[in-house]
Amino acid sequence: MLKVLFVCVHNSARSQMAEAFFNLYAKDVDDTAQSAGIKPGKLNPYVVRAMAEKEVDISDNTPKAVFDLYKEGKRFTHVIAVCDEASQQCPIFPGINKIIAWSFSDPSSFKGSDEEIMQKVRSVRDEIEAKVKDFIQNS
């Protein structure tokens, strides 16, 4: 049974996508994922749109705080940080000694026209989807 926590700074984009893809593709009904951040922000509207293109609705998701999950006594078999290590520090979930690091660009940093931003978000979305599928297949 896999209990995965995807973490990032704001829980507004990458970790939300990873959680949604994991829960979509999980092999076992007992396999579940959650996501959280150190400083929960606002759900990224470009990410909501990009996920809708894959027929995955995350529009009602609410960014959550890592420490709230910790205080609730949540336990995980895997904690995966999905931050862009080059530009920011990923949060650490208390009580976990080893964190798997997957580095993805931060959609909140993308600039350009609406379509240029969407193209970059789609690219990150597809990278996350492939990484999650691979993780599930090899776990």
C-alpha positions in Angstrom: 0.0 0.0 0.0 1.4 3.4 -1.1 0.6 6.5 0.9 2.3 9.4 -1.0 2.7 13.0 0.0 3.7 15.4 -2.8 5.2 18.6 -1.3 6.2 22.0 -2.7 6.3 25.5 -1.4 2.8 26.7 -2.1 0.9 23.5 -3.0 -0.6 25.5 -5.9 0.6 23.8 -9.0 3.1 20.9 -9.3 2.2 19.1 -6.1 -1.5 19.4 -7.0 -0.9 17.9 -10.5 1.2 15.1 -9.0 -1.5 14.2 -6.4 -4.2 14.2 -9.1 -2.2 12.0 -11.5 -1.2 9.6 -8.7 -4.8 9.2 -7.6 -5.9 8.7 -11.2 -3.4 6.1 -12.1 -2.8 4.2 -8.8 -2.8 0.5 -9.2 -4.4 -0.5 -5.9 -7.5 1.0 -4.4 -5.6 1.5 -1.1 -2.9 3.5 -2.8 -3.5 7.2 -2.2 -1.8 10.5 -2.5 -2.1 13.9 -0.9 -0.3 17.2 -1.5 0.7 20.1 0.7 3.1 23.0 1.0 5.1 25.0 3.5 3.1 28.2 2.7 -0.1 27.3 1.0 -1.0 29.7 -1.8 -3.8 30.0 -4.3 -4.5 27.3 -6.9 -2.8 28.3 -10.2 -5.5 28.9 -12.8 -3.2 27.8 -15.6 -2.7 24.5 -13.9 -6.4 24.0 -13.5 -6.9 24.6 -17.2 -4.1 22.3 -18.2 -5.4 19.5 -16.0 -8.9 20.0 -17.4 -7.4 19.4 -20.9 -6.6 15.9 -19.5 -10.1 15.6 -18.2 -8.8 15.9 -14.6 -10.8 18.4 -12.5 -8.8 20.0 -9.7 -10.7 23.3 -9.7 -12.2 22.6 -6.2 -8.8 21.6 -4.6 -7.6 23.7 -1.7 -3.9 24.1 -1.1 -3.0 22.5 2.2 -0.2 23.1 4.7 2.4 20.4 5.4 2.3 21.1 9.1 -1.5 20.6 9.3 -1.1 17.1 7.9 1.6 16.4 10.4 -0.5 17.7 13.3 -3.4 15.5 12.0 -1.0 12.5 12.5 -0.9 11.6 8.8 1.7 9.1 7.9 3.2 8.4 4.5 5.2 5.7 2.8 6.8 8.2 0.4 7.3 11.9 0.5 8.1 13.4 -2.9 9.3 17.0 -3.3 8.3 18.4 -6.7 10.1 21.8 -6.5 12.5 23.4 -8.9 15.6 22.9 -6.9 17.5 25.5 -8.8 15.2 28.3 -7.8 13.7 27.5 -4.4 14.0 25.4 -1.4 11.5 22.5 -1.0 9.8 22.0 2.3 10.6 19.0 4.4 7.8 16.9 6.0 8.5 16.4 9.7 9.3 12.9 10.8 10.5 11.7 7.3 14.2 11.1 6.9 14.3 10.6 3.2 12.6 12.7 0.6 12.5 11.8 -3.1 13.3 14.9 -5.1 11.7 15.5 -8.5 12.7 18.9 -10.0 10.0 20.6 -12.1 9.9 24.2 -13.3 7.5 26.4 -11.3 4.4 27.4 -13.3 4.0 30.6 -11.2 7.3 31.9 -12.7 6.2 31.5 -16.3 5.9 34.7 -18.4 4.5 35.5 -21.8 1.2 35.5 -23.5 -1.7 33.4 -22.2 -0.9 30.7 -24.9 2.9 30.8 -24.2 2.2 30.3 -20.4 -0.2 27.5 -21.2 2.4 25.7 -23.4 4.9 25.8 -20.6 2.4 24.6 -18.1 1.4 21.7 -20.4 5.0 20.7 -20.7 5.4 20.6 -16.9 2.1 18.8 -16.6 3.2 16.1 -19.1 6.6 15.7 -17.3 4.8 15.2 -14.0 2.3 12.8 -15.5 5.1 10.6 -17.0 7.1 10.7 -13.7 4.1 9.7 -11.6 3.2 6.8 -14.0 6.8 5.6 -13.8 6.8 5.8 -10.0 3.6 3.8 -9.8 4.8 1.2 -12.2 8.0 0.7 -10.4 6.7 0.8 -6.8 
